[in-house]
Amino acid sequence: GEKVEQHESTLSVREGDSAVINCTYTDTASSYFPWYKQEAGKSLHFVIDIRSNVDRKQSQRLTVLLDKKAKRFSLHITATQPEDSAIYFCAARSSGSWQLIFGSGTQLTVMP
Amino acid sequence: ETAVFQTPNYHVTQVGNEVSFNCKQTLGHDTMYWYKQDSKKLLKIMFSYNNKQLIVNETVPRRFSPQSSDKAHLNLRIKSVEPEDSAVYLCASSYNRGGAEQFFGPGTRLTVL
């Protein structure tokens, strides 16, 4: 089955810098790639997603890039702020599958 | 603004007991889910429920069973808890099963002594 690997378990950046979180997946049939954020002591909430028919999607300070050949996708956060500090989870789902498979999470810390 | 509600927030119990967790969503979504998040924050899908169709992750032990009265409610029962069941159980919902944003509840933290 699908496996999603999240490469950075922790990431520290200075406020105002950019942050990049990378994920890889194994199933070439995967077609949907969302990202979720979990702040300390809270539940997950959706931040952005990308589907396999595009290779880039931007929403304000967030950009997701998808490289289907390399089976890799990444979340780019520009102009980071302390409130961006959280665990970020990438996920993938294959076409026709009901399961969203999550990566292991990246703890992003934005230092003032 | 919370739209997926879970009760209780916390539950402490002993090995062998039965527990039940509730989840309700007010978003009018068709699909609901249960996830388990362990102490390392790893997330694993357990169940999906859509239009009275239940799909079970085959790795979930049989002591776990979801229960739904209507599309807004999906409860989770654990028949005889074991220490490895200690985790946070997250309920979520989405408009449909295919590629839609999932909205998560606050979670129920289960501790098995």
Contacts between the chains, C-beta under 8 A, distances in Angstrom:
chain1	res1	chain2	res2	distance
A	31	B	99	7.6
A	32	B	99	4.3
A	34	B	101	7.0
A	34	B	102	7.8
A	36	B	102	8.0
A	36	B	104	7.8
A	38	B	41	7.5
A	42	B	106	7.3
A	43	B	90	6.3
A	43	B	104	4.4
A	43	B	105	6.2
A	43	B	106	5.0
A	43	B	107	5.4
A	44	B	43	7.9
A	44	B	90	7.0
A	44	B	92	7.9
A	44	B	102	8.0
A	44	B	104	4.5
A	45	B	103	7.7
A	45	B	104	6.6
A	46	B	101	4.5
A	46	B	102	6.7
A	46	B	103	7.4
A	49	B	99	7.8
A	49	B	101	7.0
A	51	B	99	6.9
A	87	B	41	6.1
A	89	B	43	6.6
A	93	B	99	6.8
A	98	B	48	5.1
A	98	B	55	5.2
A	98	B	97	5.6
A	99	B	45	5.1
A	99	B	48	7.6
A	99	B	57	6.8
A	100	B	45	6.2
A	100	B	102	7.1
A	101	B	45	7.7
A	102	B	42	7.6
A	102	B	43	4.2
A	102	B	44	7.7
A	104	B	40	7.5
A	104	B	41	7.4
A	104	B	42	5.8
A	105	B	41	5.0
A	105	B	42	7.6
A	105	B	43	7.9
